[in-house]
Structures are given as C-alpha cells and as structure tokens.
C-alpha cells in the first residue's frame, strides 16, 4: 500500500503488506480538531477533568517517568534532538503541535527526508507519525540511528525488537507494556513503534509513531464480549447433539414415525428432534435414484458462514456417526456432482447389510446435509 511522499493532514495509511501486528485501518483514524479548538472533541464518556494544579502535577509526574533529564545532553545529532522534542510533546498530549503553535519536527537524516505529522488512533488517542519511502541503505542507517537515540533518551524503556529477513520492527515503552491493538492504545500499551519494510524496487518504507502519554482518552481497555461457553456434556460424555443423533438413528427401525411432528406439508413432516445448529430437520418420503424403491428419511441441513465452518461441521458429524453405526455396515467416502449444477459434493456413506438402511452426510460449499434413510 503506497504512501504519499509527503504526508497531508487527514487519513494516514500504514503499510500492511507484512504479516505484522500494526495493521490498524487507516479509514478509522479521525482528523484532529482544527487549530485553536479544544484539545479533544467533547464526549459524554470522558471522565471529568481535574483542576489545573492536579493536571500540572500529573504532567510533572509523567515527565519524571518518561523523560530522563540526561537524555538531551547525550544527543550527538539532530535526529536524536528531534526525537527528544517529540517525546517531550507526547508527555503534554502533543498540545503545542495540535494547536499549530509550534511546527512538528521531522525525523530526517542525511540523505533521507522523513516528515512527521499529527493524527489520531480510532479511539481518539493523539498520535504523531513519521513516514517516508527512501533507499534501502538509507533506511537501514535511519533505523539504527533512531533506535540508538531512543535507547539513550529512554533507558528505562523496554524495546521489543523483531528483524525478520530485511525488515525491522520495534515496540517500546515501560517494562511489560503490550502492543496496541488496531483501534489504538490503552493504559499499559507501548506508546512507540519503529518500523522499516523493504520493497521490491530497492527502497524501504520507514515509520515511526508515538502515542500520547497523557490523553484523557488513554484509559483502561474496556472488557471484551463474554466468551462463549460450550454446552456441558450429558452423562456418559454424550452431549445434546450426540443424543439427538442416537435417537434419530434408532428411529430408522420404525421408519421415523416416532419423529413425525403434527405439522405436515404433503409428504414432508417437521421432525420432533432438531439437531443442534441445524437450519431445519424433517421427515419425508424418498426413493432410490437407480430404482423404484421407496423409503422414508430423516433429513437435517446446516448452512454455515464459510466453507471452512461447513467442512468442520461435516467432519464432526462423520466422526460421531462412525461411532454410532454398527461395525457390520459398509462405509465409504466419495466425491459426487450434482446432476443439475455440476457442483462438487463430498459424501460420506454408511450402508447396512442388504442395503435396507443408509446414513449419508453431504458437504457442498457452505452447506451440510444429513440423511438417515430406511427403505421399504
């Protein structure tokens, strides 16, 4: 995903061609308030702001935590000094930059211009991002210089470094900080990310972003949705799907009369047993394609969200039925094609001696069907 050579205010697009964790959606980054406006949009969910003395004391504490006094004195080049200014600004929520009272420094080095600008994460935490696409060797030098400077400026921070092949990734922050998710950072997340990704044309894309250290939007991560709990198995380790299959399979002996519900439409009856997750289960008449033999079948079908989910459903039913059918039944699995559409269908079939009873499970794209048949 190409970025413009010079960033413009508004949407920032971050290279997501690598299988890395920093792939937040550019279109979810809202623009920051216009110059001269309040630091953040008003929100009913924001906690009330404390009085100015307490706010000043908080910023003083943050400065003590994040900005070692000796860092600036140890800088030997302009990149280091600019990084110092960027980190200083993060402590005060980038207030001066966002109000356009002072210019945002760049992160350039000799032979490689790397401009920086303000934007925000999807959760409204302000973020400063620097980006350029530069020659690969210049990118290597830029990454090494930036990493060395950041370690000087923040000796107490933990740097998580990963350099697969020709790419480099580093996340940094207080010890044990976590990498932010795509929506943005919360308390306990690393505020800084450094990245270079080599391109096929001999250049590399370089990124540096620093999240605000004092934004009122920087809060504890909200709890996620409750985890789905699996249904407890019944006595003997047989869950409700297992028991439903057993009852439906045993009903073949009475040609499924015990499973017919009162509601009937022609030759089709709703089944009194509906297997877990099935869209519909019914009892109806059927006949063999190659003969005039008539019979009755118990039929259930599932429509899944994806082909992989359907495949998992197919395999689960087959594994349960393999235990359920008698050992004397012949079992085979084959690929078939629908007569009308030619669609490929995977079929698992179990047939009783004499071919008077049969179980079949079919898989086609996102659909799964179960047929338990009893022939006259």
C-alpha positions, 0 to 999 in steps of 0.5 A, a space after each residue: 500500500 503506497 504512501 504519499 511522499 509527503 504526508 497531508 493532514 487527514 487519513 494516514 495509511 500504514 503499510 500492511 503488506 507484512 504479516 505484522 501486528 500494526 495493521 490498524 485501518 487507516 479509514 478509522 483514524 479521525 482528523 484532529 480538531 482544527 487549530 485553536 479548538 479544544 484539545 479533544 472533541 467533547 464526549 459524554 464518556 470522558 471522565 471529568 477533568 481535574 483542576 489545573 494544579 492536579 493536571 500540572 502535577 500529573 504532567 510533572 509526574 509523567 515527565 519524571 517517568 518518561 523523560 530522563 533529564 540526561 537524555 538531551 545532553 547525550 544527543 550527538 545529532 539532530 535526529 536524536 534532538 528531534 526525537 527528544 522534542 517529540 517525546 517531550 510533546 507526547 508527555 503534554 498530549 502533543 498540545 503545542 503541535 495540535 494547536 499549530 503553535 509550534 511546527 512538528 519536527 521531522 525525523 530526517 537524516 542525511 540523505 533521507 527526508 522523513 516528515 512527521 505529522 499529527 493524527 489520531 488512533 480510532 479511539 481518539 488517542 493523539 498520535 504523531 507519525 513519521 513516514 517516508 519511502 527512501 533507499 534501502 541503505 538509507 533506511 537501514 542507517 535511519 533505523 539504527 540511528 533512531 533506535 540508538 537515540 531512543 535507547 539513550 533518551 529512554 533507558 528505562 524503556 523496554 524495546 521489543 525488537 523483531 528483524 525478520 529477513 530485511 525488515 525491522 520492527 520495534 515496540 517500546 515503552 515501560 517494562 511489560 507494556 503490550 502492543 496496541 491493538 488496531 483501534 489504538 492504545 490503552 493504559 499499559 500499551 507501548 506508546 512507540 513503534 519503529 518500523 522499516 519494510 523493504 520493497 521490491 524496487 530497492 527502497 524501504 518504507 520507514 515509520 515511526 509513531 508515538 502515542 500520547 502519554 497523557 490523553 484523557 482518552 488513554 484509559 483502561 481497555 474496556 472488557 471484551 464480549 463474554 466468551 462463549 461457553 460450550 454446552 456441558 456434556 450429558 452423562 456418559 460424555 454424550 452431549 445434546 447433539 450426540 443424543 439427538 443423533 442416537 435417537 434419530 438413528 434408532 428411529 430408522 427401525 420404525 421408519 421415523 414415525 416416532 419423529 413425525 411432528 403434527 405439522 405436515 406439508 404433503 409428504 414432508 413432516 417437521 421432525 420432533 428432534 432438531 439437531 443442534 445448529 441445524 437450519 431445519 430437520 424433517 421427515 419425508 418420503 424418498 426413493 432410490 435414484 437407480 430404482 423404484 424403491 421407496 423409503 422414508 428419511 430423516 433429513 437435517 441441513 446446516 448452512 454455515 458462514 464459510 466453507 471452512 465452518 461447513 467442512 468442520 461441521 461435516 467432519 464432526 458429524 462423520 466422526 460421531 456417526 462412525 461411532 454410532 453405526 454398527 461395525 457390520 455396515 459398509 462405509 465409504 467416502 466419495 466425491 459426487 456432482 450434482 446432476 443439475 449444477 455440476 457442483 462438487 459434493 463430498 459424501 460420506 456413506 454408511 450402508 447396512 447389510 442388504 442395503 435396507 438402511 443408509 446414513 449419508 452426510 453431504 458437504 457442498 460449499 457452505 452447506 451440510 446435509 444429513 440423511 438417515 434413510 430406511 427403505 421399504 
